[in-house]
């Protein structure tokens, strides 16, 4: 309010000065004289009109600026809320990893930027037994332990997702076959090291089987999935707790 008063006062002073300048310049040119009443009118009239008009204008201008600032803040908050909701919608509620749809969308986007990389499919071994023997809440705890172990095993920047009940996907950006094999084995080892012990029970071993394939030029996401699945089934058939990574195979 003080700022409005000072700005309006400045405008009023300039208006008085302009009125006096016109009076002492124009009136003598027209053969008149500037007497006391004229001086008074040159001062009072600008003050009576310029001050309230300029004060109201400055007040309205400040209100408009404040409204613009509040609108900008509301827009920023809305954008942040939208981003948060979009991020939440893309995540699996339990593990915090990308959900199936978001994982494959991210995989497809990465594939469009580069043909290099490797896809791993990671499946928990004998997971149904944990649910059957200890209940689904204990199964959820085991799943969280496995997800954490997978996260420890991958590299920074790799894409992780939960693509099924106890099945996870990892896209290793730019990885060669040898690099993918190292990461897959590291994931398998991290899961195997987990000491999972349900309340009041003995320790339950956790293991995963992993199938992986490196990207071939022009291969689709579906082709990569089929190739990784074949390697996963091979790991399961060979006794589980095993990681097998190979190049993209032709359809059998």
C-alpha positions in Angstrom: 0.0 0.0 0.0 2.9 2.4 0.8 4.3 1.7 -2.7 1.0 2.6 -4.3 0.7 5.8 -2.3 4.3 6.9 -3.2 3.8 6.1 -6.9 0.5 7.9 -7.0 2.0 10.9 -5.2 4.8 11.0 -7.8 2.4 11.0 -10.6 0.4 13.8 -9.0 3.5 15.9 -8.5 4.4 15.5 -12.2 0.8 16.4 -13.1 1.0 19.6 -11.0 4.3 20.4 -12.5 2.9 19.9 -16.0 -0.2 22.0 -15.3 2.0 24.8 -13.9 4.3 24.6 -16.9 1.3 24.9 -19.3 -0.1 27.8 -17.4 3.0 29.9 -17.3 3.7 29.1 -21.0 0.3 29.2 -22.7 -1.6 31.8 -20.7 0.8 34.7 -21.3 1.0 33.8 -25.0 -2.8 34.4 -25.0 -2.4 37.7 -23.3 -3.6 36.6 -19.9 -1.9 36.6 -16.5 -1.5 33.8 -14.0 -2.9 35.1 -10.7 -3.4 33.5 -7.3 -6.6 31.7 -8.3 -4.9 30.3 -11.4 -2.0 29.0 -9.4 -4.4 27.4 -7.0 -6.4 25.7 -9.8 -3.2 24.5 -11.4 -2.3 22.8 -8.2 -5.7 21.6 -6.8 -7.1 20.2 -10.1 -4.2 17.8 -10.9 -4.1 16.7 -7.3 -7.8 16.0 -7.2 -7.8 14.0 -10.4 -4.3 12.5 -10.8 -3.8 11.2 -7.3 -7.0 9.0 -7.0 -6.9 7.9 -10.7 -3.2 6.9 -10.5 -3.6 5.3 -7.1 -6.5 3.2 -8.4 -4.6 2.3 -11.5 -1.5 1.2 -9.6 -3.7 -0.8 -7.2 -5.4 -2.6 -10.0 -2.1 -3.3 -11.7 -0.7 -4.8 -8.5 -3.8 -6.9 -8.1 -3.4 -8.2 -11.6 0.3 -9.0 -11.1 -0.5 -10.8 -7.9 -3.2 -12.8 -9.7 -0.7 -13.7 -12.5 1.8 -14.9 -9.8 -0.9 -17.0 -8.1 -2.0 -18.4 -11.5 1.6 -19.3 -12.3 2.1 -21.0 -8.9 -1.2 -22.9 -9.4 -0.1 -24.0 -12.9 3.3 -25.1 -11.5 1.6 -27.1 -8.8 -0.8 -28.7 -11.2 2.1 -29.7 -13.5 4.0 -31.2 -10.6 0.9 -33.1 -9.5 0.3 -34.4 -13.0 4.0 -35.5 -13.2 3.7 -37.3 -9.9 0.4 -39.0 -10.9 1.9 -40.1 -14.2 5.0 -41.4 -12.4 2.8 -43.3 -9.9 0.7 -44.7 -12.7 3.8 -46.1 -14.4 5.1 -47.9 -11.2 4.3 -51.2 -9.7 2.7 -50.5 -6.3 4.6 -53.2 -4.4 8.2 -53.0 -5.7 8.3 -49.4 -7.1 9.7 -50.8 -10.4 8.1 -49.9 -13.7 4.9 -51.9 -14.3 4.6 -54.2 -17.3 3.2 -51.6 -19.7 5.7 -48.9 -18.7 8.6 -51.3 -18.9 7.9 -52.4 -22.4 7.2 -48.8 -23.4 10.6 -47.8 -22.0 12.2 -50.8 -23.7 10.7 -49.9 -27.0 11.8 -46.3 -26.6 15.3 -47.3 -25.9 15.4 -49.7 -28.8 14.3 -46.9 -31.1 17.3 -44.8 -30.0 19.8 -47.6 -30.3 19.9 -51.3 -31.3 22.5 -52.1 -28.6 21.5 -53.7 -25.3 20.3 -56.9 -23.8 17.0 -58.1 -22.3 16.9 -60.3 -19.2 13.8 -62.0 -17.9 14.1 -63.0 -14.2 11.7 -65.4 -12.6 11.6 -66.4 -8.9 12.1 -70.2 -8.4 9.4 -72.2 -6.6 7.7 -69.1 -5.5 4.3 -70.8 -5.3 5.6 -72.9 -2.4 6.4 -69.8 -0.4 2.8 -68.5 -0.9 1.3 -71.9 -0.2 3.4 -72.7 2.9 3.6 -69.2 4.5 0.8 -67.1 3.0 0.7 -64.3 0.5 2.0 -61.6 2.9 5.2 -63.6 3.4 5.3 -64.1 -0.3 5.1 -60.4 -0.8 8.0 -59.9 1.6 10.0 -62.4 -0.3 9.2 -60.7 -3.6 10.4 -57.4 -2.1 13.7 -59.0 -1.1 14.1 -60.4 -4.6 13.3 -57.0 -6.2 15.9 -55.3 -4.0 18.5 -57.9 -4.9 17.8 -57.4 -8.6 18.2 -53.7 -8.2 21.6 -54.2 -6.6 22.7 -56.5 -9.4 22.0 -54.2 -12.4 24.0 -51.2 -13.5 23.1 -47.5 -13.0 20.8 -46.5 -15.8 19.4 -49.9 -16.7 15.6 -50.3 -17.0 13.8 -52.5 -14.4 10.2 -53.6 -14.4 7.9 -56.1 -12.8 6.3 -57.8 -15.7 4.4 -60.6 -14.0 3.5 -61.9 -10.5 7.0 -63.1 -9.7 8.6 -62.2 -13.0 10.9 -59.2 -13.6 12.4 -57.7 -16.7 15.7 -55.8 -17.0 16.9 -54.0 -20.1 20.7 -53.5 -20.0 21.2 -50.4 -22.1 24.2 -50.8 -24.5 25.3 -54.1 -23.0 27.1 -56.8 -25.0 26.5 -60.5 -24.6 29.4 -60.8 -22.3 28.4 -57.8 -20.2 24.8 -59.1 -20.0 26.0 -62.5 -18.8 28.0 -60.8 -16.0 25.1 -58.7 -14.9 22.7 -61.7 -15.0 25.1 -63.8 -12.9 25.5 -60.9 -10.4 21.7 -60.7 -10.1 21.4 -64.4 -9.5 24.1 -64.3 -6.9 22.5 -61.3 -5.1 19.2 -63.1 -4.8 20.9 -66.3 -3.6 22.7 -64.4 -0.9 19.4 -63.1 0.6 18.8 -64.5 4.1 15.0 -64.7 4.1 13.5 -66.0 7.3 9.7 -65.8 7.8 8.7 -65.0 11.4 9.1 -68.1 13.6 10.3 -70.2 10.7 13.6 -71.5 9.4 15.4 -69.6 6.7 13.9 -70.1 3.3 16.2 -70.0 0.3 15.4 -67.6 -2.5 16.7 -68.1 -6.0 15.9 -67.0 -9.5 16.3 -68.3 -13.0 17.3 -65.8 -15.7 17.0 -65.9 -19.5 18.6 -63.2 -21.6 19.3 -62.2 -25.1 21.2 -59.4 -26.8 19.6 -57.1 -29.2 19.9 -57.9 -32.9 19.6 -55.2 -35.5 16.0 -54.5 -36.3 14.6 -57.1 -33.8 11.2 -56.2 -32.3 10.4 -56.3 -28.6 8.3 -59.4 -29.2 11.2 -61.2 -30.8 13.5 -60.2 -27.9 10.9 -61.5 -25.4 10.5 -64.8 -27.1 14.3 -65.3 -27.3 14.8 -64.4 -23.6 11.8 -66.6 -22.7 13.5 -69.6 -24.4 16.6 -69.0 -22.4 14.6 -68.7 -19.2 12.8 -72.0 -19.9 16.2 -73.6 -20.6 17.5 -72.3 -17.2 14.4 -73.7 -15.5 14.8 -77.1 -17.2 18.4 -77.3 -16.2 17.6 -77.1 -12.5 16.9 -73.4 -11.8 19.0 -70.9 -9.9 20.8 -70.4 -13.3 21.4 -67.5 -15.7 21.7 -68.2 -19.4 22.3 -65.3 -21.9 22.8 -65.7 -25.6 22.4 -63.9 -28.9 19.0 -63.6 -30.6 18.0 -67.0 -32.0 15.9 -67.6 -35.1 12.4 -69.0 -34.5 12.5 -72.7 -34.0 
